[in-house]
Amino acid sequence: MPNSPNRIADELAGRLRLERETLVRRWLERISARVSLARNRVFPTDDLINHVPILIDGVADYIQNPEDGIDARVPATAKARELGALRHSQGFDAYQILKEHELFGAILTSFLTDRIDQIGAGASPSEIAACWNRLARALELIRQATFAHFLQLASERVREREERLRRFNRMVSHELKNRVSAIRGAGGILSESWIGEEQRSRFVQMVSENAEGLQRVLENLEQMSRLDSDSRQQQNVLLPQAVAEAARQLRDAAEAHKVMIHVDPALPVVEVNAAVVELCLTNYLSNSIKYANPKAADRWVKIGAELIPPSASRHGGELIVAVRDNGVGVPTASREKIFRQFYRAHADTITGVEGTGLGLSIVRETVESLGGRAWAEFPEDGVTVFAFALPSRREADAAAAGVTRAARAPLPAL
């Protein structure tokens, strides 16, 4: 690298490069203490952990030769953008990104303050001021690169959610139109004097079934609308309360189908969004009850949950809620399609079961809009598991995970 006319800048840059591993460890300790991520999750791969050393090298290069700049061609800029992508995937928010860079800047500022005191004898005030200005500028350029990429990815996620909402609106509009048309058609025929008693009974049943379908869609819409309200107005409850409420709502239907609902008594005691958890659980439970195995003497649905700490999952910290049943199951050919809109796995094989084909797709749309996921598992013959996971990165939740893991059996043992 060409010589700089500023001796202090040359020496400071050299010290930064020489002691960067110490600075990296110091930064890693401080950022790990700020978020609910274990040290090996802050940078989960060897490749990613090279971000901070390269960022420090970028700062050193800029202090020594500011005319080279820190632009898209410089490795430090590329690493800063990758850091923004990593933090976005880990669910960091804008405040955490800014705090992370604040800590990074504070560590480098403290380091350079100590080193200037050691090597600054004979340096002019203008040389020292130039070093500080270059440091501040380098930190700002790196922060901008990280934050700009983070915001770009966040904006793309917002657009995806908007598109998901448009699809959901089209889906609901289609369902409502079909239900209303069926009710109007059946109601019109009921007013005719020529229909017999058997036909009249069938059309009355059609009106009743479609009215119930409308009510289910409207209830789903009501719950979905609460997800978009101001977070201060959303109701947060403890997970056992939300599970109990969902089970209560489906109690009569379960009794009618002779299905027992079992709730794991060792559910993690963490706060959840009541609307989200109840919406997802009522859809899962409703499916389990409707598709109970009529040949089984003992028909059951079991609800369990597990809090996974950030260090134990490639998805980061998660609250996983699962509904397990011994119903009729899902045909192998249908398993990849069951979360599609309007898809009904048993539409051609099981009669007398009311459904819109919306429930599972609503669950997936809901949890994915919050950064979670929904899926199904088929671990053994006669058993089906529907699960959803919601991000959980709070320190309190991470602490609770240790308690619940020690106090309960693993989720698959339910």
N, C-alpha and C positions, 0 to 999 in steps of 0.2 A: 504494500500500500504506500503511495507517495507520502513524503514527509509533510506535516502540517507546520505552518509558521507558529503555531501555538504550542509551546513545550508542555504546558499543563494539560492541554487536550490530548496530546500524544500519551502522556503518562497515565492519565485517567482511563483512556481507552484500553491501554495495555493492562491496567489493573482489573478492569471489568472482565476482559477476556480471561485473565489468569484465575480469577476467583468466581467465575460464573457458576460453577457447580455448588459452591457454598450459598450463593444468592438464590439459586434454584431451590435448594432444600429449604431455605428460609421462607421463600414465597409459597412453596407447596404446603408447609406447615400452617401458614397463616390462612391460606384460602381453604384448606381442609377444615379448619376450625370455624369457618364462616358458613359453610353449607353442609347439608346432610349427605355428604358423599365421603366414602372412605378414601384414603390416599390413593389406592390403586384404581379408584373410579374417577378421580379428578383428571387423570390422563390414563385411560385404560389400556393403551398399547405403548410399546417401546417407541414406535414411530411418533406418536402424539406427544410423548413426554419430551421430545426434542424441540417442541415449540419454544419453550421459555429460553433455553440456551441460545437458540437462533435469534429470538427477539433481543436478548442481551447483546449478542454480536451486532445486531442491527443498530442498537443504541450506541455501542462503542464506535462503529463505523461512522455514524452520523456526527458524533462528538469530534471525531478526528478529521473527517472530511465532509462537512455539511453540503458542499457543492454537489456531491454525488446524489444527495436526496434519498428519500425512502418512498419509492413508487412501486408500481406493479411489477417491475423487473427485478426488484430486490427480494432475496429469499425471506427476509423478515416480514415483508408485506404479505407474501403468500402464506406464511405461517400464521400471521395475525388473522387472515381470512379463514383459514382452517380452524383456528381457535374459535372464531365466531360460529362456524358451522357445528363444531363439537358442542359448544355450550347451548346452542339451539336444540340439538338432538337430546341433550340431557335435561331440558326443561328449565334452564336458567331464565330468569326474567331480566328486563333491561336494568333494573337496579343492581342485580347481582353482577351483571357484566361490568357496569360502571365501578362497583365496589372492588371487583377483581383488579381492574386497571389502577384504581386508586392505591390498592395495596402494592401492586407492582411498582408504581411510581414512588411510593413512600420508601420502599426497600432500597431502590436505586438512589434516591435522594439522600437517605441516611448514609449509604455506603460512600457516595461521592463526597459528602460533607466530611466524613472521617478521613478520606484519602487526601482531600485538598489541605486539610490541617497538617497532614504528614509531609506532603510534597510541594506545598504552595509557597515555600520560602522564596522570596525574590520575584514571585509572579506579580505582574501588574494587575490592578483592579479590572482593567478592560479584558485581560486574558481570562480571569476568573468569571467575570460576567458573561463572557462569550461561551464558556463551558456550560454555565447554568442555562443560558438561553438555548443552547443546542440540545441539552438534556430535555428541557421542557418541550421543545419542538419535536424531538424524536418520540417522546412518550405520547404526544398528541397525535402524531401521524399514525403510530401503531394503534392507538385507541380508536381512531377514526376508521382504519381498515377493518378492525375486528367488529366494531359496532355497525358499520355500514353493511357488512355481509350478514351479520345477525339480523338486522332490520329487513334486509332483502328477503331472507328466508322466512321471517315472521310474516312479512307482507304476502308472500306466496301461500303461506298456510291460511291466512285470512281469505284469500281468493278461493282456495280450495273449500273452505267452510261455506263461503257464500254460494259456490256452485252446489255443494251438498244441500244447502238450504233450498236452493231453487229446485233441485231434484225432489227433495222431500215435499215441497209445496205442490209440485205436479202430481206426485204420488197420492197425496192426501186429497187433492181436488178430484182426481180420477175415482178414488174410493168413495168420496162423498156423493159425487154425481151418480155412481152406480147404485148406492144405497137409496138415495132419494128417488131415483127413477123406479126402482123396484117397489118402494112404498107407494108411490103415486099410482103405479100400474095396478098393484094389488088392491089399493083403496078404491080405484075407479071400478074395478070388476066387482068388488063387494057391494057397490051401490046398485048393481043390476039385479033385477028380480028373477032372472031366468036361472041363476046358478043354484045347484043343489046344495044340500047341507054338507056333504062330504067335501065338495069343492070350496064351499065357504070356509070350512074349518082349515083347509090347506092354505087359503089366501090370508086368513087371519094369522096363521102361524108365520107366513112369509113376512107380513107386516111386522110382527113381533120380533122375528129374528133380525130383520134389517134395522129396526129401531135400536135393538141392543147393539148391533154392529156400529151404528152411528154414535151411540153413547161411548163405546170403547174408543173410537177414533177421536172424539171430542175430549175425552179424558186424557188421551195421549197428547193431544195438542195443548191442553191446559198445562200438563206437566212440562212439555217441551218449552212452552213460553216462559216458564219460571226459570229455565236455565239461562235465558238471555237477559234477565232482569239485573238490576244493579246488585252487585255482590252483597251489599249491605242489607238488601231486602231478602236475600235467599235464606232459607231455613237450614241451618246446620244442626244435625242431631248425632247422637252416638250410633254407631253401626248397629248394635243390638236393637235399638229402638226402631230404626228404619226397617230392619228385617222383620221384626215383630209386626209392624204395621202392614207390610206387604203380605205376610202370612194371614193376618186378620182379614184383609180384603178378599182373599181367595178361600177363606175358611168354608163358606157355604158351598162353593163349587166343589171343593175337595170332599166334603161330606157326601155330596150328591153322587160323586164318582167312587166313593168308598176308598179315598186316598188319604193316608196319614202324612201330615207335614211334620218333619222332624227338624228342629233347629239346633245346631251345635251350641251347647251352653258356654263354650270357651271362645266365642267370637271376639276378635280384637276390639278393645274398647277405644275406638278412635272416632273423631268427628268426620262425618261425611255429608255431602249435599243430599238432603232428604229426597228432593225431586228426582235426582239422577238414580239413586239406588232403588227407590221404590218403583220408578218407571221400568228399570231393567229387570228387577226381581219379579214384578207382577207379570211381565211378559213371559219370562222364563217359566214361572210357576204355572201360569195359565196353560202353556203348552204341555208341561208335564202332566197336568191334571186331565186335560182334554184327551191326551194320547196315553192314558193309563192302560195297562194291559188287562183286558177284561177276563183273561184266563188265569191271572195271578190271584191267588188267595190273599196274599199280603202285598198290597199296593202302597208304595211309599215314595216320598220326595224328601230329600235331605238338603239342607242349606248349610254351607260352611264357608269359612273365609280364612285367609292367611295374609299376614302383613310381611312382605318381603323387603328386607333392608336393601339399600342401594348397592352394597358391596356383594350381594348374593345373586344379582340378576343382571343380564345384559340389557334389560329394559330400564334399569335404575330402580329406585324405590317404588313399590307397587302395593296396592291393596287388591288382592284377588278374591272375588266372591264367586262361589260355584254352586250350582243347583244340580243335584244328582238324582236320577230316578230309575225305576225298573219298569218303565213303560214299554211300548211296542218298538221303541228304537227308531232309527232312521235308516232307510235303505242305503246300501253302499253307494249306489249310483247317484243318490241325491245329496250326499254329505257335503260336497263342494258348493252346492247351490243354495243351501238352506237359509243363508243370510241375504239372499237376493230379494229385491222388492217383489211382492205379490207371489213369491214362490211358495208352494205348499207341497211338502214331500209326499204326503199321503192323500192328495186330492183325488187320485184315481183308484185308490185301494181301500180307503176307509170312508164310509158314508155317515152322515148324521153329525159330523163335527163342524161347528161353525168357526170360521176364521177368515181373516182378510189377507193373510200373507204379508202383513206389514210388521208384525210384532218383532221378529228377529232383526229385520232391517232397521227398525227404529232403535233397537238396542245398540246395534253397531254404529249407526250414524251418531247417536248420542255420545257414546264413550270415545269414539274417535275424534269428535269435535273438541273433546277435553284432553286429548293427548293419550287416551287409553286404547284398549283393544277388546274385542269380543271374539269368542271362538267356541267350538264344540269338540268334545273328545268322546271316544268310544272305546274305553279300556277293556271291556269284556262283554261277552254275550249277555244281552238283557239289561245292560246298564248304559245310560247316556249321561254325559256331563255337559252342561252349558255354563260357561264362565265368562266373566268380564273383569278387566283390570283397570284401575284408575291410578294415575300417578300419585305417589305419596313421598314427599321429600322433606317433610318437616322434621326437625330434630326430635320433637315429642313422639312422632309416629315411629321414627327409627328406634327410639328407646322402648316403645311399646312392643315392637317386633321381637325384641329379645325376651320379653316377658311372655308373650303369647306363644312363641316357639317352645319355650321351656314348659309351658303349662298345658300344651295340647299335642295330640298326635298330628302327623302330617296330614294335609288336606285329603290326599287320595284314600286315607283310611276311614273316611266318614262312612 
